[in-house]
């Protein structure tokens, strides 16, 4: 990695300088209440380091997918409010602009004092942020850079956005002196270990709803991982590829042939797919649904017949997955094993999480791949410190594991 880091910027001196930080404040909300502040907490250390060194910190981030115009339900305010609460405990003042590069942002940025923080409104409220037109994105990036005055700098601390060729991620790094934030630096180091230097046995646990979301990752890990453990909604496409009926469970019929090919290739490449042997089948998709455990090849033989829906891996599978994880020296997990939001269907996800905790304690490198997996471990009562690394990357982490070039990293020289 040849990119300049936060430490390089701090060594150069930041007191009195405006530093534009791309953070990841894309938190889940219930109305206007933050339901998981993990990304806010993860973003705070870099903001605090800069503020405590005397920088005038401008934080830019996105939340959700507004359609290139201000939309109150996508305002960054709930995340900024949580950041303010956490930062104030450390003695740092946080303000919020009413816009991104408009009058409010310009006025408040100009009035910042050393050690103060200003959060800009959702960058995606401006259509140029995500524009496919290079000129439009560059114009927006120049307006963002203008907020920093004559001696500004840019720090990318949002790994979750580095796979996007957006103005606040890619183009801004061509305009201001650019540096890797700690979250991005650590994420790259961890993912490099997974892809190039994984200590074996290397076990990958994949879940989530759709197998189509993980196809490229699976393709790239065949021959690299020792074992691929499959759960979540995607497991039913694998079962169907083996010729089993899956009732009313989530099934991507158009991916069955691809999955068959992957199963055959993996056997030749020395990567073993470990598929569920039992499933928790429910009468409907609901927290209070009747349910029973069925063998993976007998889902339609439950009391619910063809209407049965698989909502979690079964207890035998959960135990088998935990044993595979315990025997590993490197574990990457992305995607819950079931509908963990419903307590009746959270046991599989909890067993995998506990398996990673135990593996971590035994000295293995364990990586929780962001997104729903990170939300799940917190929802189920685990602490971030119990795992080797909890990614803030989500889709960016998966694209890195797919072997794709990520524009944000390219712009930083990483």
C-alpha positions, -999 to 999 in steps of 0.1 A, spaced: 0 0 0 16 33 -11 -12 57 -2 -7 84 23 -24 77 57 -40 97 85 -7 95 104 10 112 75 -15 140 75 -13 145 113 25 145 110 22 173 84 1 193 108 -36 201 107 -41 228 132 -61 256 117 -67 237 85 -101 225 71 -100 187 66 -129 172 46 -136 137 59 -157 112 39 -174 91 67 -199 63 66 -229 74 85 -254 53 65 -271 39 96 -303 19 98 -333 40 110 -367 34 124 -384 66 114 -358 91 126 -343 69 153 -309 52 147 -314 15 154 -277 5 151 -250 32 157 -221 9 148 -210 30 118 -212 62 138 -191 48 165 -166 34 140 -164 68 123 -158 88 155 -121 80 162 -107 96 130 -130 126 134 -118 129 170 -81 125 162 -83 153 137 -104 176 160 -80 170 189 -51 179 166 -67 212 159 -83 206 125 -115 222 114 -133 190 104 -160 188 77 -178 155 76 -196 144 45 -216 112 42 -247 97 26 -277 80 41 -300 58 20 -308 64 -17 -325 97 -22 -332 106 -58 -307 134 -61 -328 160 -42 -334 169 -6 -358 144 11 -365 147 49 -366 110 54 -330 107 42 -316 136 62 -283 129 78 -296 146 109 -303 114 130 -268 101 124 -253 136 130 -272 139 163 -258 105 174 -223 116 164 -228 148 184 -238 129 215 -207 107 213 -183 135 204 -196 158 231 -187 132 257 -151 137 245 -154 175 245 -158 180 208 -184 203 193 -204 190 163 -227 212 142 -250 202 112 -254 222 80 -288 225 64 -273 217 30 -243 202 14 -225 230 -5 -251 258 -2 -252 289 20 -256 271 53 -226 248 46 -204 277 33 -212 300 63 -208 273 90 -176 260 73 -161 295 72 -169 300 109 -154 268 122 -128 271 149 -99 248 156 -111 214 169 -147 219 158 -167 196 135 -194 203 109 -215 176 94 -227 184 59 -262 173 48 -266 141 28 -242 143 -2 -267 123 -23 -292 152 -21 -271 167 -49 -276 147 -82 -240 153 -92 -227 131 -64 -237 99 -82 -238 113 -118 -224 91 -146 -211 124 -162 -175 130 -151 -179 167 -155 -209 170 -133 -192 149 -105 -160 170 -107 -180 202 -105 -196 190 -73 -163 178 -59 -148 213 -66 -176 229 -46 -170 205 -17 -133 212 -19 -140 250 -19 -154 246 17 -119 238 29 -103 271 17 -67 274 5 -50 247 26 -75 219 28 -71 181 28 -93 151 22 -95 119 43 -115 89 31 -127 70 61 -157 53 45 -148 19 32 -184 12 26 -184 37 -2 -150 30 -19 -167 8 -46 -186 38 -59 -172 62 -84 -189 92 -67 -178 128 -63 -172 126 -26 -152 93 -29 -134 94 -62 -133 129 -78 -125 148 -46 -93 127 -41 -81 142 -74 -86 178 -62 -74 178 -26 -44 161 -10 -59 127 -2 -53 104 27 -65 70 39 -86 71 70 -81 44 97 -112 25 88 -102 22 52 -66 13 60 -75 -14 84 -102 -28 61 -78 -31 32 -52 -48 54 -77 -73 67 -91 -81 33 -56 -85 18 -50 -111 45 -82 -129 36 -75 -129 -2 -37 -133 -2 -24 -145 31 -52 -165 48 -39 -189 74 -56 -223 69 -80 -238 74 -98 -208 58 -136 -211 63 -161 -187 46 -197 -185 59 -222 -170 35 -259 -162 42 -284 -135 34 -314 -137 12 -302 -141 -24 -275 -163 -39 -273 -139 -69 -258 -113 -45 -229 -136 -36 -222 -154 -69 -191 -134 -78 -177 -138 -43 -183 -176 -44 -167 -177 -78 -136 -160 -66 -133 -180 -34 -135 -214 -50 -100 -228 -48 -90 -201 -22 -112 -211 8 -111 -245 23 -148 -246 31 -178 -226 21 -207 -228 46 -240 -218 31 -271 -206 51 -297 -179 48 -323 -176 21 -296 -185 -5 -293 -220 8 -326 -231 -9 -311 -225 -43 -283 -248 -34 -308 -274 -21 -327 -271 -54 -295 -276 -73 -291 -309 -55 -326 -319 -66 -345 -312 -34 -379 -295 -31 -379 -264 -10 -416 -256 -6 -424 -219 -6 -389 -210 5 -369 -183 -13 -356 -197 -45 -338 -182 -75 -346 -207 -102 -325 -188 -128 -294 -195 -106 -298 -232 -102 -275 -241 -131 -249 -217 -120 -249 -232 -85 -246 -267 -100 -216 -256 -119 -201 -241 -87 -206 -273 -67 -189 -293 -94 -160 -268 -98 -154 -266 -60 -150 -303 -57 -123 -302 -84 -106 -272 -68 -104 -286 -33 -131 -263 -18 -158 -281 1 -193 -267 2 -210 -275 36 -247 -273 31 -275 -275 58 -288 -309 68 -318 -295 85 -339 -264 83 -364 -245 105 -396 -245 84 -425 -221 92 -461 -218 81 -456 -182 70 -432 -153 71 -440 -139 105 -424 -137 140 -452 -157 155 -455 -183 127 -458 -220 136 -426 -238 128 -408 -272 130 -374 -286 121 -372 -307 90 -344 -325 72 -331 -304 43 -343 -330 18 -378 -332 34 -390 -296 37 -423 -304 20 -430 -332 44 -437 -309 73 -472 -301 85 -471 -271 62 -465 -291 30 -457 -271 -1 -465 -238 17 -437 -243 42 -411 -216 43 -375 -222 55 -366 -193 78 -334 -206 95 -308 -233 95 -317 -262 118 -300 -271 151 -279 -299 137 -266 -276 109 -259 -248 135 -238 -272 155 -220 -285 125 -212 -250 113 -200 -240 147 -176 -270 147 -162 -261 112 -157 -225 124 -140 -237 156 -115 -257 136 -106 -227 113 -77 -203 116 -93 -177 93 -131 -171 91 -150 -146 70 -187 -144 76 -212 -124 54 -250 -127 58 -273 -141 85 -283 -177 86 -320 -169 90 -345 -142 98 -326 -132 129 -350 -102 135 -376 -128 146 -364 -145 178 -378 -178 168 -356 -179 137 -324 -164 152 -307 -195 166 -287 -203 135 -272 -168 132 -265 -168 170 -247 -201 167 -225 -189 139 -217 -157 158 -208 -176 189 -186 -199 168 -167 -168 156 -164 -155 191 -149 -189 202 -126 -190 172 -114 -155 180 -106 -165 216 -86 -194 202 -64 -171 181 -81 -173 147 -86 -142 125 -124 -137 123 -140 -111 101 -177 -102 102 -185 -88 68 -206 -58 76 -242 -50 67 -268 -74 81 -241 -96 97 -228 -67 118 -263 -57 127 -272 -92 137 -243 -97 161 -252 -65 179 -289 -73 179 -282 -107 194 -262 -92 222 -226 -97 211 -199 -70 215 -177 -58 186 -147 -66 207 -155 -103 207 -146 -105 170 -113 -100 152 -127 -74 128 -162 -61 121 -163 -47 86 -181 -14 78 -178 -23 42 -209 -44 32 -210 -43 -6 -175 -28 -9 -160 -58 11 -178 -82 -12 -166 -65 -43 -130 -65 -29 -134 -103 -24 -147 -106 -59 -114 -92 -71 -129 -60 -85 -110 -27 -87 -126 -2 -63 -126 34 -76 -121 49 -41 -90 29 -34 -76 36 -68 -80 73 -63 -61 70 -30 -33 49 -45 -42 20 -22 
